Amino acid sequence: MKKSKILNILLMLIILVINLDVKSLRSFANPLPGPEMLEMGGIVYDNNNSLNLVDADVVFIIDSTDFQNNISVLFEGNYTIHNPTNTTTNVTIYAPFSFQGFSEESRWQVAVNGTPIEFRSIWGYSLNSNLTSYFENFTTFIAFYIVINTTIIKETSQVISYSFYKSMENPLYNTDYYYFRYIVATARAWKNNITEKVEFKVQGKLPTSYSTYTEKACMVSTIPNGKSYSWNWDNEYINDDYVGINYRGQLLRPEELFFYVILLGSIGIGAVTLVVYLIRRKRKKKKSRNL
């Protein structure tokens, strides 16, 4: 048997085994069919349009220093609402967020002018049809709402603050695309210009990409052990729908990586063994012919 034929057979064998291994590994890892996300949105309300949301200051602090194991996120959002009328107003405020933002690990807090207040969380589908239709103009794929009731005195402003903390296993063990996203389209529910800043502070493993197809350009700056990604609007109408950061590339769990290394090592040993066997066989045949 010629050496070229031996190498061709060996190459086809290795390709076949590796293809089978990738299929078995994917089945073992059982990745989700779609991306995962942690999504928040600015506040909306269902009353009249007499109130103004004049300022929003939003920050996500993301710790990805232990990226191979977990990611944690601290969210803080401060919203200033002004009542320009001469009538005190009672209002119900809704803060939208995705399913990943609601879990036993998430610790929510809501305050008005620095004083903690009671709140409740409701499923999006439990809203009445009018609210659902109205909110769909500004939010999509929203599972839950944090709901509060508050009173805003005439001709005064009120600051509503939301915060939550969540630590989770790196989602890239289950999918190849994970993103943090903040919906800014909710600002259009207030009918007035707004000053808003949305910032993602990432410490550790930096994201693969960030929102670029936006009317407002992202400002990227260096912070200790990471980078800051921010978008700013100054007393203006917001045309963008959302901003955010993305991570791509599925990770292998330690047991999956071990399985893969062992299997590839076995393939390598098998390939070397086969080459040695074929070479020795060829030498024996050649030697027997010379006798």
TIPABA-384327 format. One record per residue (C-alpha): residue number from 1; residue in three letters; chain; x, y, z. Coordinates in Angstrom, 1 decimal. Each point is the difference from the previous one (the first is absolute). Last residue first. Example, Ala and Ser with C-alpha at 12.3 -4.5 7.8 and 13.67 -1.06 7.14 Angstrom:
+-----+-----+----+--------+--------+--------+
!   i !  aa ! ch !     px !     py !     pz !
+-----+-----+----+--------+--------+--------+
!   2 ! ser !  A !   13.7 !   -1.1 !    7.1 !
!   1 ! ala !  A !   -1.4 !   -3.4 !    0.7 !
+-----+-----+----+--------+--------+--------+
***
This chain:
+-----+-----+----+--------+--------+--------+
!   i !  aa ! ch !     px !     py !     pz !
+-----+-----+----+--------+--------+--------+
! 291 ! leu !  A !   14.4 !  -13.0 !    1.0 !
! 290 ! asn !  A !   -0.5 !    3.5 !   -1.6 !
! 289 ! arg !  A !   -3.8 !   -0.5 !   -0.3 !
! 288 ! ser !  A !   -0.3 !   -0.8 !    3.7 !
! 287 ! lys !  A !    1.8 !    3.3 !    0.9 !
! 286 ! lys !  A !   -2.4 !    2.1 !   -2.1 !
! 285 ! lys !  A !   -3.0 !   -1.7 !    1.6 !
! 284 ! lys !  A !    1.5 !    0.5 !    3.5 !
! 283 ! arg !  A !    0.8 !    3.7 !   -0.7 !
! 282 ! lys !  A !   -3.6 !    0.6 !   -1.2 !
! 281 ! arg !  A !   -1.5 !   -1.6 !    3.1 !
! 280 ! arg !  A !    2.3 !    2.1 !    2.2 !
! 279 ! ile !  A !   -1.1 !    3.2 !   -1.7 !
! 278 ! leu !  A !   -3.7 !   -1.1 !    0.3 !
! 277 ! tyr !  A !    0.3 !   -0.7 !    3.7 !
! 276 ! val !  A !    1.9 !    3.2 !    0.8 !
! 275 ! val !  A !   -2.6 !    2.0 !   -1.9 !
! 274 ! leu !  A !   -2.9 !   -1.8 !    1.8 !
! 273 ! thr !  A !    1.6 !    0.5 !    3.4 !
! 272 ! val !  A !    0.5 !    3.7 !   -0.7 !
! 271 ! ala !  A !   -3.6 !    0.4 !   -1.1 !
! 270 ! gly !  A !   -1.3 !   -1.9 !    3.0 !
! 269 ! ile !  A !    2.1 !    2.1 !    2.4 !
! 268 ! gly !  A !   -1.4 !    3.2 !   -1.6 !
! 267 ! ile !  A !   -3.6 !   -1.2 !    0.0 !
! 266 ! ser !  A !    0.4 !   -1.0 !    3.7 !
! 265 ! gly !  A !    1.4 !    3.5 !    0.7 !
! 264 ! leu !  A !   -3.0 !    1.5 !   -1.8 !
! 263 ! leu !  A !   -2.3 !   -2.1 !    2.1 !
! 262 ! ile !  A !    1.7 !    0.9 !    3.3 !
! 261 ! val !  A !    0.1 !    3.7 !   -0.9 !
! 260 ! tyr !  A !   -3.7 !    0.0 !   -0.9 !
! 259 ! phe !  A !   -1.1 !   -1.8 !    3.1 !
! 258 ! phe !  A !    2.1 !    2.3 !    2.2 !
! 257 ! leu !  A !   -1.5 !    3.1 !   -1.8 !
! 256 ! glu !  A !   -3.5 !   -1.4 !    0.6 !
! 255 ! glu !  A !    0.8 !   -0.6 !    3.7 !
! 254 ! pro !  A !    1.4 !    3.5 !    0.3 !
! 253 ! arg !  A !   -3.0 !    1.6 !   -1.7 !
! 252 ! leu !  A !    0.6 !    1.1 !   -3.6 !
! 251 ! leu !  A !   -0.7 !    3.6 !   -0.9 !
! 250 ! gln !  A !   -2.1 !    1.3 !   -2.8 !
! 249 ! gly !  A !    1.2 !    3.0 !   -1.9 !
! 248 ! arg !  A !   -1.6 !    3.4 !    0.0 !
! 247 ! tyr !  A !   -0.5 !    2.7 !    2.7 !
! 246 ! asn !  A !   -2.0 !    3.1 !   -0.7 !
! 245 ! ile !  A !   -0.5 !    3.5 !    1.3 !
! 244 ! gly !  A !   -3.0 !    2.3 !    0.0 !
! 243 ! val !  A !   -2.1 !    2.8 !   -1.5 !
! 242 ! tyr !  A !   -3.7 !    0.0 !   -0.8 !
! 241 ! asp !  A !   -2.7 !    1.7 !   -2.1 !
! 240 ! asp !  A !    1.7 !    3.1 !   -1.3 !
! 239 ! asn !  A !   -2.0 !    3.1 !   -0.9 !
! 238 ! ile !  A !    0.4 !    1.8 !    3.3 !
! 237 ! tyr !  A !   -1.4 !    3.5 !    0.1 !
! 236 ! glu !  A !    2.4 !    2.5 !    1.6 !
! 235 ! asn !  A !    1.1 !    1.6 !    3.2 !
! 234 ! asp !  A !    3.5 !   -1.3 !   -0.2 !
! 233 ! trp !  A !    0.2 !   -3.7 !   -1.1 !
! 232 ! asn !  A !    3.0 !   -2.1 !    1.0 !
! 231 ! trp !  A !    1.2 !   -3.6 !   -0.9 !
! 230 ! ser !  A !    2.6 !   -1.8 !    2.1 !
! 229 ! tyr !  A !    2.5 !   -2.9 !   -0.2 !
! 228 ! ser !  A !    2.5 !   -0.1 !    2.8 !
! 227 ! lys !  A !    3.1 !   -2.1 !    0.0 !
! 226 ! gly !  A !    1.9 !   -2.4 !    2.2 !
! 225 ! asn !  A !    2.4 !   -0.6 !    2.9 !
! 224 ! pro !  A !   -0.3 !    3.6 !    1.2 !
! 223 ! ile !  A !   -1.9 !    2.0 !   -2.6 !
! 222 ! thr !  A !    0.8 !    0.7 !   -3.6 !
! 221 ! ser !  A !   -2.4 !    1.9 !   -2.3 !
! 220 ! val !  A !   -2.4 !   -0.9 !   -2.8 !
! 219 ! met !  A !   -2.7 !    2.5 !   -1.0 !
! 218 ! cys !  A !   -2.6 !   -1.6 !   -2.1 !
! 217 ! ala !  A !   -1.4 !    2.1 !   -2.9 !
! 216 ! lys !  A !   -3.6 !    1.2 !    0.2 !
! 215 ! glu !  A !   -2.1 !   -0.8 !   -3.0 !
! 214 ! thr !  A !    0.6 !   -3.7 !    0.6 !
! 213 ! tyr !  A !    1.3 !   -2.8 !   -2.2 !
! 212 ! thr !  A !    3.1 !   -0.4 !    2.3 !
! 211 ! ser !  A !   -1.3 !   -2.0 !    3.0 !
! 210 ! tyr !  A !    2.9 !   -1.8 !    1.6 !
! 209 ! ser !  A !    2.4 !   -2.8 !   -0.9 !
! 208 ! thr !  A !    2.0 !   -3.0 !    1.3 !
! 207 ! pro !  A !   -0.4 !    1.2 !    3.6 !
! 206 ! leu !  A !    3.0 !    0.6 !    2.2 !
! 205 ! lys !  A !    1.1 !   -2.7 !    2.5 !
! 204 ! gly !  A !    0.8 !    1.8 !    3.3 !
! 203 ! gln !  A !   -1.9 !    3.1 !    1.2 !
! 202 ! val !  A !   -2.7 !    1.2 !   -2.3 !
! 201 ! lys !  A !   -1.8 !    3.3 !    0.8 !
! 200 ! phe !  A !   -3.1 !    0.3 !   -2.3 !
! 199 ! glu !  A !   -1.4 !    3.5 !   -0.1 !
! 198 ! val !  A !   -3.3 !    1.5 !   -1.0 !
! 197 ! lys !  A !   -0.3 !    3.8 !    0.3 !
! 196 ! glu !  A !   -3.2 !    1.9 !   -0.5 !
! 195 ! thr !  A !   -1.2 !    3.6 !   -0.3 !
! 194 ! ile !  A !   -3.6 !    0.0 !   -1.3 !
! 193 ! asn !  A !   -2.2 !    1.7 !   -2.5 !
! 192 ! asn !  A !   -3.7 !   -0.4 !    0.6 !
! 191 ! lys !  A !   -2.7 !   -2.5 !   -1.1 !
! 190 ! trp !  A !    0.5 !   -2.3 !    2.9 !
! 189 ! ala !  A !   -0.5 !   -3.3 !   -1.8 !
! 188 ! arg !  A !    2.9 !    0.9 !   -2.3 !
! 187 ! ala !  A !    2.4 !   -0.6 !    2.9 !
! 186 ! thr !  A !   -1.0 !   -3.7 !   -0.1 !
! 185 ! ala !  A !    2.0 !   -0.3 !   -3.3 !
! 184 ! val !  A !    3.1 !    0.0 !    2.2 !
! 183 ! ile !  A !   -0.1 !   -3.8 !    0.6 !
! 182 ! tyr !  A !    3.2 !   -1.2 !    1.7 !
! 181 ! arg !  A !    1.7 !   -3.2 !   -1.2 !
! 180 ! phe !  A !    2.5 !   -2.4 !    1.6 !
! 179 ! tyr !  A !    0.9 !   -2.7 !   -2.5 !
! 178 ! tyr !  A !    0.8 !   -3.7 !   -0.3 !
! 177 ! tyr !  A !    0.8 !   -2.0 !   -3.2 !
! 176 ! asp !  A !    1.5 !   -3.4 !   -0.3 !
! 175 ! thr !  A !   -2.4 !   -1.8 !    2.3 !
! 174 ! asn !  A !   -0.1 !   -2.2 !    3.1 !
! 173 ! tyr !  A !    3.6 !    0.4 !    1.4 !
! 172 ! leu !  A !   -0.1 !    3.5 !   -1.4 !
! 171 ! pro !  A !   -2.5 !    0.9 !    2.8 !
! 170 ! asn !  A !    2.9 !    0.3 !    2.5 !
! 169 ! glu !  A !   -1.4 !   -1.2 !    3.3 !
! 168 ! met !  A !   -1.9 !    2.8 !    1.6 !
! 167 ! ser !  A !    0.3 !    2.9 !    2.5 !
! 166 ! lys !  A !   -2.8 !    2.4 !    0.2 !
! 165 ! tyr !  A !   -0.4 !    3.4 !    1.6 !
! 164 ! phe !  A !   -2.9 !    2.4 !   -0.2 !
! 163 ! ser !  A !   -0.7 !    3.7 !    0.1 !
! 162 ! tyr !  A !   -2.8 !    2.4 !   -0.7 !
! 161 ! ser !  A !   -0.2 !    3.7 !    0.9 !
! 160 ! ile !  A !   -3.0 !    2.3 !   -0.4 !
! 159 ! val !  A !    0.9 !    3.7 !    0.3 !
! 158 ! gln !  A !   -2.9 !    2.4 !    0.5 !
! 157 ! ser !  A !   -0.5 !    3.5 !   -1.4 !
! 156 ! thr !  A !   -2.4 !    2.8 !    1.1 !
! 155 ! glu !  A !   -2.7 !    2.2 !   -1.5 !
! 154 ! lys !  A !   -2.8 !   -1.9 !    1.5 !
! 153 ! ile !  A !    0.9 !   -2.9 !    2.4 !
! 152 ! ile !  A !    0.8 !   -3.3 !   -1.5 !
! 151 ! thr !  A !   -1.7 !   -3.0 !    1.5 !
! 150 ! thr !  A !    1.3 !   -3.5 !   -0.4 !
! 149 ! asn !  A !   -1.1 !   -3.5 !   -1.0 !
! 148 ! ile !  A !    2.6 !   -2.6 !   -1.0 !
! 147 ! val !  A !    0.3 !   -2.8 !   -2.5 !
! 146 ! ile !  A !    3.0 !   -2.0 !   -1.0 !
! 145 ! tyr !  A !   -0.9 !   -1.5 !   -3.4 !
! 144 ! phe !  A !    0.6 !   -3.5 !   -1.4 !
! 143 ! ala !  A !    0.4 !   -2.0 !   -3.2 !
! 142 ! ile !  A !    1.1 !    2.6 !   -2.5 !
! 141 ! phe !  A !    0.7 !   -1.3 !   -3.5 !
! 140 ! thr !  A !   -0.7 !    3.5 !   -1.5 !
! 139 ! thr !  A !   -0.3 !    3.4 !    1.6 !
! 138 ! phe !  A !   -1.0 !    3.5 !   -1.3 !
! 137 ! asn !  A !   -3.1 !   -0.3 !   -2.2 !
! 136 ! glu !  A !   -0.7 !   -3.4 !    1.7 !
! 135 ! phe !  A !   -0.8 !    2.1 !    3.2 !
! 134 ! tyr !  A !   -3.2 !    1.4 !   -1.5 !
! 133 ! ser !  A !   -1.3 !   -3.3 !   -1.3 !
! 132 ! thr !  A !    0.7 !   -1.7 !    3.3 !
! 131 ! leu !  A !   -1.5 !    2.9 !    2.0 !
! 130 ! asn !  A !   -3.2 !   -0.2 !   -2.0 !
! 129 ! ser !  A !   -0.2 !   -3.8 !    0.2 !
! 128 ! asn !  A !    0.2 !   -0.1 !    3.7 !
! 127 ! leu !  A !    3.3 !   -1.0 !    1.5 !
! 126 ! ser !  A !    0.3 !   -3.6 !    1.2 !
! 125 ! tyr !  A !    2.0 !   -1.0 !   -3.1 !
! 124 ! gly !  A !    2.9 !    2.2 !    1.1 !
! 123 ! trp !  A !    0.4 !   -2.0 !    3.2 !
! 122 ! ile !  A !   -0.1 !    2.1 !    3.2 !
! 121 ! ser !  A !    2.6 !    1.2 !    2.5 !
! 120 ! arg !  A !   -1.1 !    1.9 !    3.1 !
! 119 ! phe !  A !    1.4 !    3.1 !    1.8 !
! 118 ! glu !  A !    0.2 !    1.3 !    3.5 !
! 117 ! ile !  A !    2.1 !    3.2 !    0.6 !
! 116 ! pro !  A !    3.5 !    0.7 !    1.1 !
! 115 ! thr !  A !    0.7 !    3.8 !    0.7 !
! 114 ! gly !  A !    2.7 !    1.7 !   -2.1 !
! 113 ! asn !  A !   -2.4 !    2.3 !   -1.8 !
! 112 ! val !  A !   -2.1 !   -3.0 !   -0.9 !
! 111 ! ala !  A !    1.7 !   -3.4 !    0.4 !
! 110 ! val !  A !   -0.1 !   -3.4 !   -1.6 !
! 109 ! gln !  A !    2.2 !   -3.0 !    0.8 !
! 108 ! trp !  A !    0.3 !   -3.3 !   -1.7 !
! 107 ! arg !  A !    2.3 !   -2.9 !    0.8 !
! 106 ! ser !  A !    0.2 !   -2.5 !   -2.8 !
! 105 ! glu !  A !    1.1 !   -3.5 !    1.0 !
! 104 ! glu !  A !   -3.5 !   -1.2 !    0.5 !
! 103 ! ser !  A !   -0.7 !    0.9 !   -3.6 !
! 102 ! phe !  A !   -1.3 !    2.9 !   -2.2 !
! 101 ! gly !  A !    2.6 !    1.7 !   -2.1 !
! 100 ! gln !  A !    0.4 !   -3.0 !   -2.3 !
!  99 ! phe !  A !   -3.7 !    0.2 !   -0.8 !
!  98 ! ser !  A !    0.4 !    3.4 !   -1.5 !
!  97 ! phe !  A !   -0.7 !    3.4 !    1.5 !
!  96 ! pro !  A !   -2.5 !    2.8 !   -0.2 !
!  95 ! ala !  A !   -0.4 !    2.8 !    2.7 !
!  94 ! tyr !  A !   -3.7 !    1.0 !    0.4 !
!  93 ! ile !  A !   -1.1 !    3.1 !    1.9 !
!  92 ! thr !  A !   -3.5 !    0.6 !    1.4 !
!  91 ! val !  A !   -0.9 !    3.6 !    0.6 !
!  90 ! asn !  A !   -1.8 !    2.2 !    2.6 !
!  89 ! thr !  A !    0.3 !    3.6 !   -1.0 !
!  88 ! thr !  A !   -0.1 !    3.3 !    2.0 !
!  87 ! thr !  A !   -1.5 !    2.7 !   -2.2 !
!  86 ! asn !  A !    1.6 !    3.4 !   -0.9 !
!  85 ! thr !  A !    1.7 !   -1.7 !   -3.0 !
!  84 ! pro !  A !    3.7 !   -0.3 !   -0.8 !
!  83 ! asn !  A !    0.4 !   -3.4 !    1.7 !
!  82 ! his !  A !    3.6 !   -0.9 !   -0.5 !
!  81 ! ile !  A !    1.4 !   -3.6 !   -0.1 !
!  80 ! thr !  A !    3.7 !   -0.6 !    0.7 !
!  79 ! tyr !  A !    1.1 !   -3.6 !   -0.7 !
!  78 ! asn !  A !    3.0 !   -1.8 !    1.7 !
!  77 ! gly !  A !    1.0 !   -3.4 !   -1.2 !
!  76 ! glu !  A !    2.6 !   -2.3 !    1.6 !
!  75 ! phe !  A !    0.7 !   -3.5 !   -1.2 !
!  74 ! leu !  A !    2.7 !   -2.2 !    1.6 !
!  73 ! val !  A !    1.1 !   -2.9 !   -2.2 !
!  72 ! ser !  A !    1.9 !   -3.2 !    0.7 !
!  71 ! ile !  A !    1.6 !   -2.4 !   -2.4 !
!  70 ! asn !  A !    1.1 !   -3.6 !    0.8 !
!  69 ! asn !  A !    2.4 !   -2.8 !   -0.6 !
!  68 ! gln !  A !    2.4 !    0.6 !   -2.9 !
!  67 ! phe !  A !   -0.6 !    3.7 !    0.3 !
!  66 ! asp !  A !    1.4 !    0.4 !    3.5 !
!  65 ! thr !  A !    0.9 !    3.6 !   -0.6 !
!  64 ! ser !  A !   -3.4 !    0.5 !   -1.7 !
!  63 ! asp !  A !   -1.4 !    2.6 !    2.4 !
!  62 ! ile !  A !   -2.7 !    2.1 !   -1.6 !
!  61 ! ile !  A !   -1.0 !    3.4 !    1.4 !
!  60 ! phe !  A !   -3.2 !    1.0 !   -2.0 !
!  59 ! val !  A !   -0.7 !    3.7 !    0.3 !
!  58 ! val !  A !   -3.1 !    2.2 !   -0.7 !
!  57 ! asp !  A !   -0.5 !    3.7 !    0.6 !
!  56 ! ala !  A !   -3.4 !    1.3 !   -1.3 !
!  55 ! asp !  A !   -1.1 !    3.6 !    0.0 !
!  54 ! val !  A !   -3.1 !    2.0 !   -1.0 !
!  53 ! leu !  A !   -2.8 !   -2.6 !    0.1 !
!  52 ! asn !  A !   -3.0 !    2.3 !   -0.3 !
!  51 ! leu !  A !   -3.4 !   -0.3 !    1.5 !
!  50 ! ser !  A !   -3.2 !    1.3 !   -1.7 !
!  49 ! asn !  A !   -0.3 !   -2.9 !   -2.4 !
!  48 ! asn !  A !   -2.8 !   -1.8 !    1.7 !
!  47 ! asn !  A !    0.3 !   -3.3 !    1.9 !
!  46 ! asp !  A !    1.5 !   -3.2 !   -1.3 !
!  45 ! tyr !  A !    3.7 !    0.4 !    1.0 !
!  44 ! val !  A !    3.4 !   -0.9 !   -1.5 !
!  43 ! ile !  A !    3.4 !   -0.5 !    1.6 !
!  42 ! gly !  A !    3.2 !   -0.6 !   -2.0 !
!  41 ! gly !  A !    0.8 !   -3.6 !   -1.1 !
!  40 ! met !  A !    1.9 !   -3.0 !    1.2 !
!  39 ! glu !  A !    1.3 !   -3.0 !   -1.8 !
!  38 ! leu !  A !    2.1 !   -2.9 !    1.0 !
!  37 ! met !  A !    0.4 !   -2.2 !   -3.0 !
!  36 ! glu !  A !    0.4 !   -3.5 !   -1.3 !
!  35 ! pro !  A !    0.5 !   -0.9 !   -3.6 !
!  34 ! gly !  A !   -1.8 !   -2.8 !   -1.8 !
!  33 ! pro !  A !   -0.1 !   -3.8 !   -0.4 !
!  32 ! leu !  A !    1.3 !   -0.8 !    3.5 !
!  31 ! pro !  A !    3.2 !   -2.1 !    0.1 !
!  30 ! asn !  A !   -0.3 !   -3.7 !    1.0 !
!  29 ! ala !  A !    3.7 !   -0.4 !    1.1 !
!  28 ! phe !  A !   -0.2 !   -3.8 !   -0.5 !
!  27 ! ser !  A !   -1.8 !    0.3 !   -3.3 !
!  26 ! arg !  A !    2.6 !    2.5 !   -1.2 !
!  25 ! leu !  A !    2.7 !   -2.4 !    1.1 !
!  24 ! ser !  A !   -1.5 !   -2.9 !   -1.8 !
!  23 ! lys !  A !   -0.3 !    2.0 !   -3.2 !
!  22 ! val !  A !    3.6 !    1.3 !    0.4 !
!  21 ! asp !  A !    1.3 !   -3.5 !    0.6 !
!  20 ! leu !  A !   -1.6 !   -1.5 !   -3.1 !
!  19 ! asn !  A !    1.6 !    2.7 !   -2.1 !
!  18 ! ile !  A !    3.3 !   -0.6 !    1.7 !
!  17 ! val !  A !   -0.2 !   -3.8 !   -0.7 !
!  16 ! leu !  A !   -0.8 !    0.5 !   -3.7 !
!  15 ! ile !  A !    2.8 !    2.6 !   -0.4 !
!  14 ! ile !  A !    2.5 !   -2.3 !    1.7 !
!  13 ! leu !  A !   -0.9 !   -2.9 !   -2.2 !
!  12 ! met !  A !    0.1 !    2.0 !   -3.2 !
!  11 ! leu !  A !    3.5 !    1.3 !    0.9 !
!  10 ! leu !  A !    1.3 !   -3.6 !    0.8 !
!   9 ! ile !  A !   -1.4 !   -1.3 !   -3.3 !
!   8 ! asn !  A !    1.7 !    2.8 !   -1.9 !
!   7 ! leu !  A !    3.3 !   -0.4 !    1.9 !
!   6 ! ile !  A !    0.1 !   -3.7 !   -0.8 !
!   5 ! lys !  A !   -0.8 !    0.7 !   -3.6 !
!   4 ! ser !  A !    2.8 !    2.6 !   -0.3 !
!   3 ! lys !  A !    2.5 !   -2.5 !    1.6 !
!   2 ! lys !  A !   -0.7 !   -2.6 !   -2.7 !
!   1 ! met !  A !   -1.4 !   -3.4 !    1.0 !
+-----+-----+----+--------+--------+--------+
***
